[in-house]
Amino acid sequence: MNMVDFSEMIKADRRAKQDYKFEGTFLDYLHILQENPEAYKLAHKRIYDLIVDQGMTLVHTEENPRLRRIYGKDTLKQYHFFKENFFGIDKTLMKIVRYLHSAAMQGEEAKQVLYLVGPVGAGKSSLIDAIKRLLETSEPIYALEGCPMREEPLHLIPKHSRAAFEDALGVKIEGDLCPVCRYRLIHEFKGKYEDFPVVKTDFSVRSRKGIGVVPPVDPNNQDTSVLVGSVDISKMDLYPEDDPRVLSLNGAFNVGNRGIVEFIEVFKNDVEYLHTMITATQEKNVPSPGKGSMIYFDGVILAHSNEAEWNKFRSDHTNEAILDRIVKVEVPYCLELNEEVKIYQKMLGNSYFDAHIAPHTLEIASMFAILTRLTPSNKVDPMTKLKIYNGEEIIEKGTTKRIDISELKEEAEREGMTGISTRFISKALDTALSESESNCINPISLMEVLLREIKEMSISDELKKRYLGFLQDTIKKEYHKILEKEVTKAFIHGYKDQAQDLFNNYLDHAEAYVNRTKLKDDSTGEELSPDEVFMRSIEEQIGVTQSGAKGFRQDVTAYMFSVIRNGTTVDYTSYEPLKEAIEKKLTSSVRELSRIITKSKVRDKDQNEKYDAMVEEMKHNGYCDHCCNVILKYAANNLWKD
């Protein structure tokens, strides 16, 4: 083991911090700003730049069939800052960054509160915490030494001189000196603002530097000092009551100046308590404690609450002044199966659990969560709707069923705002992991935990019955389909190679059929007609009728050529209907044999060899010895009942 020199680590850290230090005068700061005008930024622009500087990917959905089915022809912006921690809410993240961009350009939204609303456990607090942590990574800013507001040094420049300085520096100066610095400028520096000392300072939640937090306060005991500070009564004997030296500017708006002020569960506060928020947004000023003048404030105000509190607040017409100053962004639960799985992978990755998780365990958990969030539709059953929202091709009677996802979303405007939270599923996973004696969980054990947890929930009987129905019927049936395919696939040696050979063969015959050409035998060079019997043996697997065969073959060849033109590699999984037909063709040929071998209590030598080979293949596909044993016993007892 290499020995670590901890002393050198500490010294290196101290040297790095020393490099950040700056102590100079306002005149020194002007020279710095002249060389680098980017050193001057308002709060919205600072946070917007921090996000976009980490990178952004433009996703053109027409190039991705799955995303096109979900989002239509929209262009998605995926910001790398959110990539590792937030899933399935790309549209929400785009709205947040769009607000910051507009505010950074000093549009109307620079004077408004960004308000996140959504169900419990949807990620509102996590989003704001992420932005606060991002601000902590910002380059240090320049501020007036000793200023309780850590304000921008350019506020020292008198109003009548600002135009000349703006031209010279290439910046637009906004804001005025706080009462404390104004007093110091007059009495300590005799008006010579070029001598006022300037320092570098960073952002910190813990140290309350540039990030203020306002928790909900008891309406019967609200004190605005939490927001704007107070008068220090210990100094009242020393100075007059209107002297700035008696002010203790340590409220959330004071410490959050040039950064962020977060309002937690904002509408749990009394309305009168929120009036300060209005002046801070619209006028960019907050009251001074006591009899002092208004104080300039530059910051991003982030607020959040649950939907019930929003609806209650919105229903009161006397709150219109506040409502008019809010940019509301909904943070719904994730409705994409693939993205929901990533949420639990992230949560488990951040925990200390070191257990084996069988394939499809997180998928089953995610299915249940999303099914509870979907609004019932007369057009499709819940599982089909889940698959549509996940961007999957829906096959019905041998043809792709065209269901307009936008119509499903239009009939369910509040979809994603109710249902089981990610927190509930995460706790169920934790319980399953904690109870596992084998240090392994699988879909079967997880469903048992979920059933138990749902039965103990304090919800209506009707809702409980619906949730239990998802677990005992909808999800169970879907898992049986997945499991049968999994076991049968493991039984087939070289499954992918066989599937690819079938695909290539079918594509050759379908292309010749559509183009009315012949195929050439690789061995003899003989020209052959397309094999109708072979093509029908595959097409029948998904119910393609004789009359629909021609159209299906045309669809397959047209789709494949479009994929090739886009430069994408073609394989048997490229076209979902054909993929399903090929898989069914292969699995049906060995289903009976795998059934016999799985169910057998006593196997002969040949059966034992095939069973062992199947187990090895399943282990290769992610199962451990324990869950493989559990899964195969479950399959024998549930999939192939005589």
N, C-alpha and C positions, 0 to 999 in steps of 0.2 A: 504493500500500500504506500502511495506517495504521501509524505508528510506535508501538511498544509501550513504555511507560514501565516498564522492568524495576525501576527503583529503587522506584517506587510499589508495584509488585506485592510486592516483598520487605517493604516497610514495612507494607503492609496485612496480610500474613501474620503479621508479628511482632505487630501490634496485636491480631489475633484471638487469638493464643496468650496474649497478656498478659491478655486478658479472662477466659481460663480459669483464670488463677492465683488461688489462694486461700491466704492464710496467716493463720491465726487460732488460737484455743484451742479446747479441747473444749467450753467453754461457748458459744462462737460457733456451733459445729457443732450443738449442741442446739437453738439458736434457729432455725437453718436447717431442721433436721429437723422442728421443730414446725410450720413453715409448709409444708413439703413432705415428708411421710412417704415419698414415692416415692424419695427420695434413698437410702433404705436398702433394699437388695435383696440376696438371696442369689444365687449364681452361676447356678443353673438358671433362676430367674425372669428374671434380667437377659437371658439369651440367648433365652429363650422370647419375652419382650416385644419384643426387637429383631426377631425374625422376624415376629411377628403384626402389629407396628406398620407393617410395609411393605404390609400388606393381604392379604386372603384372599378367594378367590372360591368360593362353593358351587356346584358343578355338579350339577344334577339330571339324571341320565342319561335319564329318561323324556322329557325335552324335546329330546334329541339322539339321533336314530336310530343313528348310528354308535357313539357311546359306550354306548348301551343294549345294542348287540350285543356290545360288549367286556366291559362291567362289570355287565350286568344292571340291577337296580334300585338299585344302590348310589349313594350320594351322595358325590361326590368333593370333597375340599378341595384347592384349588390355591393354594399360598402364593406370593405375588408375588416374594418374595425368591429363590426357586429358578427362577422362570419363564424367565429368559433363558439359563440355563446347563445345566439338567438336564431331560432329555426321556424320556418313556416309563417313568418310575419313580414315578408319582404315589402309588401305594400304599406304596412304600418311604419316600417323603418324609413321608407322613401318619404312618407309624409313628415316625419320628424326632421329629416335632413332638409326637406324642401322648406319647412318653417325656418330653420336656422339659416338657410341660404338667403331667403327673402329678408330676414331680420338683419343679416350681415350686410345686405345692400341698403340698409336703412329704409326699408319699405315700412308700411303700416304695421307689419307684424313685429317690428322691433319694439313696438309699444304695447305688445300683448303677451299674455301668459300662455305658455305651452301647457295644456292640461291633458293628462293621460287618464282615460277611464276604461274600465274593463272588469271582468269577473276576478274573484280571488285566485291568486296563484297563476295569473296569466303572464306575469313578468313586468308589471308596471314599475315596481320598486327596483327590480334588477336592472331595467333599462336606465333609470335615473342614477343608480349607483355606478353603473358602467361609465356614464358620462362624467360623473364626479371623479372617478378614478382616472379617467382620461385627462381631465383638467389638471390633476396632480402631476401628470407627466409633462405638462407644458413647460416651455422655456421660462425662466424667471422673468418677471416684469420689473420695470423701473417705477419707483414710487417715491413720494416725498417722505423723507426721514421723519419718524415719529408721528405720522398721520394715522389716526385711528381708522380711516377709510382706505388707507393704502392707495391714495388717489394718484391719478395721472399728473406728472409734473407740469405738463403744458397748461394746466389750470392756472398757473402763476401768471401767465401772460395777460396783461390788461385787455379788456374788450376792444379798446380803440387801436391796439397794436396787432390784433390777431390776424387781420387780413394780410399784412406784410409777412408775418411769420409763416402763415399758411402757404403763401406763394413760394417762399424760400425753402420750406421743408417738403412741400408736396403733400400735405395732409390737411384734413378738415378738423379743426379743434372744437370739441364739444364739452360742455360742463364748466362748473365754477368751483372755487375753493370752498372747502368745508369751513365752518366757523373757527375751528381750532387752528388750522393752518393760516387762515386770514389774520387771526390775532397775532400769531407768531411772525408773519410777514411784516406786519405794521410795527409791532413793539420790539421784536428781537432782531429783525434784519433791516429795520428802518425803511422798508419799501424796496430794498435792493434784491429783487427776486432772483437775479442771476447768481446770488451767493447762497441761495437756499439749498441745503444738502439733499442729495438724491441717493437712494440705495436700490439694490436689487432685492427682490423678494419672490418667494415661490407660492404655490397653492397647496393647501393641506386641509383635509377634513378634520383630522384630529386636533390640529393647532388652530382651527377656525380662521384660516387665512384664505380669503377669497371664496369660501364655501360656507354658506349659512343654512341652517336647517331649522324649520319651524314645525314642531310636533303639534298635534291637536291639543287644545287647551280647554279646560273646563269653562263653559260659557259663563258660569256664575263667578268665575275667579280669573277673568282675563285681564292681562296687564300688557299694554302696548310696549313696555320696556323690552319684552322679548323680541320685538321687531326693530325698535329704533333706539334702544338704549335708555338711559335715565339720567337724572341729576344726582350727582354724588353729594349727599347731604353732609358728609364729613368735611366738605370744602366750603360749605355755605357760610361758615364763620370767617373764612379767609377772603372770599371774593363776593362781589355783588351777584344776585341771582341771574342776571343777564350776561354774566361774564362766561365766555366759552370754556374757561378753565374748570368750571364746575361740571361740565358735561362728561358723562361716561358713555361714549359711543361704542357699545359692545353688543348691540342688537343684531338680529339676523341680516337686516339690510345693510348695516354698517360693515360687518365682517364679510358679507357676500358681495360687496362692491367690487366690480371688475371681474366677477366670476359668476357664481350660481347661488340662488336662494331657492331651497326646496320646501314646499308646503306638503307635509304628510297628511293624508286624509283631510284635504283642505276644507271640505264643506261640513266637517264636524265642528268647525269654529263658528262663533256667532258672526252674523253678517257685518255688524259694526266693526268687528275686528279685521275684516277684509278690506276696509276702505283704504288702509295704508297701501295695500297691494294695488289699488286702482291708481293712486297718485304716483306710485313707483313705476307703473307701466306707461300711463298716458302722459304724465308730465315729467317723468324721469327725475322726480324729486320725492324725498320722504321727509316727514316732519322731524324737526329737531326737538329733543326733550325740553321741557320747560318752556321758556319764552324765546328760544332761539329761532333763527330763520330756517327756511326749508333747505335741505341738503341734497345736492345732486347725487343721483344713483345711476350707475351703469352696470346692469347685470341681467342674466338670463333667469327668469322666474319659471321654475318647473313645479307643477302641482299634480297631484294624482288622488284618486278616490275610487270607490266602487260605484257601480252603476246606480244602485238604489239611492245613494246620497246625491248623485247628480240629478236624478229624476225629481227628487224632493226639492232640491234647490231651484231647479229650472221651472218647476210648477208655480213658484211664487213670482208674480209679475214685478214685484218691487225690487227684484234682483237684476233687472235688465241692464243696469249700468255695469255691473260686474260681468254679466254674460256677454256683453258687447265687446269686452276686452279679453276674451278667451279664445284661443285656437284649440279646439277639441280634437283629439286624436284617439280613436278607439284602439285598444290593445286586446284583441280577442284571443281565445284559445286557438292553438294550431289545429287545422283541419286536414292537413296532408299527412298520410300515414308514414311515408318515408322520413319526413321532417320530425314527426313526433318521436319516432324511434331514436333519432339523433339526440333529442332532449334527454332521454333516459340514459343513453350511452354517456353523455357528458356528465350527468349527475353521478352515475356509478363510477365514472373515471375520476371524479373529484373526491370520492369517499375512500375509506380504508378497507372496504370489502374486497377480499381477494378470493372470490368464489368463481366456479365455472358456471356460465350461463348458457344453457342449451340453445341451439338455433330456434328462432321463431318465438322465444319467450318474450322479448321486448316488443316484437311485432303484435303478439296477442294482447299484451297490456295496452299498446297504443290503439289497437282496433277498438277495444272496449272504451277507452277514453274518448275517442272520436265519435263513436256511435252515440254516446250519451249527449254529445254536443250538437248533433245534426237534427234539424227540424224534419219531422216526418213529411214525406211527399207522396202524392197519389200517382206520380209518374214512375217512380222506381222504389224498390225495397231498400231498407237501410244499408245493407252490405254493398249493393250495387252503387248506391250514392257515394259511399265511402270510397269505392274504387274509382269512380268518376272524378271525385275531388283529388284523388291521388294521381290523376293523369293516366290511368290505365285504359286500354282499349276494352270495350265491353262487347262480348261475342254472344249473339243470341240467334238460334236457329241457323247457325252456319255463316252468318254475315255480321259485319261490324254494325252494332246498333248505335246510330247517331243520336245522342242525347245532348241537347244544348245546355252546357254547364251554367251559362248565364241565366237561363230560365229558372234553373233550380235555385240559384242564388237570389234571384229577384223575388221568388215566392217565400224566401226566408231571410228577411233583412237583418234580423238580430242573431243569425246563426253564428255560433262561436262565442256568444256572450253568456251562455249557460252550459251546464253539464259538469262532468267530473273534472277536477283540476289535476294538473300535473303533480301537484303536491300530494294528492290522495294516492295516485298511482305510485309515486316514489316511495311513500310510506309502506304501501303494500309490497313493493319490491324489497324494501329493507326488512319487513317482517318475514317474508319468504326466505331471504338470505340468512336471517338470524335463527330461524327455526330449522334450517336444513342441517341434518346430522352428517350428510355426506359432502358438505361444502359445494353443493351444486343445486341449481334450481332449473326447472323446466316449465313449459306451458301448463302442464297438468297440475303441478304443485302451486303455481301462481294462480291459476283459476280457482283452486280451492281457497286460497287466502282471500282473493277478491270476493268470492261468494260470501265468506264469513264477514268480511269488512262491510259489504253492502247491507247484509242483514242487520248489522249493528248501527247503521247510519240513522241519524234523526231526520228523516225525510218523510214525505207523504207516502201512504201505502201504494198509491197509484204509480208514483215515480219509482218506488222500490221494486214493484212488480215488473215495471218496464226494464229496469237495469238488470234484474235477475234473468229476465227473458233473453236479454242480449248474451249473457254469460252461458246460460243453460241450453240455449237453442241456436241463435244466430252464429255466435263465435265458435261454439262447439262443432257445428256443421262445417264451418269454414276451416277449422283446424283439422278436421277429419280429412278434408280434401287435400290440404297441404301435406298432412302426414302420409296419406296413401301415396301421393306422388313422391314424397321423400324416400319412403321405404322401397318403393318399386324402382326408383332411380338408383338407389344404392345397390339393388339386386342386379341391375343391368351393368355388365362390365363395359367400360368404354362408352358410357351413355352419350357424352357430348360428340364423340367421333361418329357414332351411329346416327345421331340426330343430324349432324352436319352432312353426312353422306346422303341421308334421305332428303334433306333440304336441297342440296346441289342437284340431285337427280330430279326432284320435282320441278325445280326452277328451269332446268334444261327442257324438260318435256312441256311445261306450261308455256315457256317462251316460243318453242316450236309450234305449239298448238295455236297460240294467239297470232303469230306471224305467218301461219300456214306454210311452214318449212319442214324439212326433214332433219333427223338427228343422225350423226355419223357414229357408228360403233367403233370405239377406240381400238379394239382388237382386230376386227376384220375390215374396217373401213366401209362396211355396208351401210347404206342409207336406210333409216328406219322411220316409221311413222310414230308420232307421239303415243305413248302407252296410256290409253284411256283407262284401262283397268287399274293400273298402278296409281294414277292421279285420283281416281274415285276412291281407292282404298284409304287415301289420306283425307280427302275432302269430307267423306262420310263421318269421320271422327267428330266433326263439329257441326254435323247436320246440314251440310251443303247439299241441296237437292240437285237432281240431274239437270233441271232447267236453269238452276242458278250457277252451275259449274263454270260456264263460259264467262260470266261476269266476274266470278271469284278469281279465275285465272288472269283475267285482264287487270283486275285490281292489284293482284300480287306483282305482276311484271311491271306495271306502271309505277308502283310504289318503290320497287327495288331500283329501277332506273333513276328515280328522283333521288334516292339515297346515294347512289353511286355518283350522280352529278354533283352532289354536295360534298363529295370527297370522303364520305363515311364508309367504313369497312362493313361489308355485308356478311352476315352469318345467319344461322337458323333462328336467332332471337330477334332479328331485325323487324319482322312484321308479326305483330302479336297474334292475329288469327291463324296464320300458318304455323307459328311456334306452338300454339296450343294443339293444333291438329297433329303435328309431328310427335309431340310428347304423348298425346293420347294413343297414337298408333303404336309407339314403342311400349308404353306401359300396359296397354291391353294385351300385348303378346306375352307378357311375363307375369301379369297380375295373379293368375291362378296358381302358377308355380310358387311365387313369393308367398302367397296366402297359405299354401300347404306347408311350406317350410317354416313360416313364422308360427303357425298354430300348433305344429307337431310337438307333442310331449316327448316322443321318442323318434329320433331321426336315424336314418341309415347313414353309411359313410359318405355317400354322394351328397345327401341333404345336409349333413354336418359341414362339409367343405363349402357348400354354397351359402349356408347360414353364416359361417365364419367370415367368408369373403364379404358378405353383405354388411356384417358388423364392422369390419375393417374399413369399408367404404364410408359408412356412416361416421366412424371416428375421424376419418379423413375430412369429412364435411363439417366437423365442428362438435361432434358429440363426444362425451367422455364415457368410460366404461359404465359408470353408474347410470347416467341419464339414458344411455343407449339401451341398457337393460330395462329401465322403466318404460321408455317409449315403445320398445318392441312388445313388451307384455301388454301395454295399453292397446297397441295396434291389434294384437291377436284377439283381445277381448272385445274390442269396439268396432273395428273396421270391417271385419269379415265374418259377420255372424251368419251361421248356416240357417 
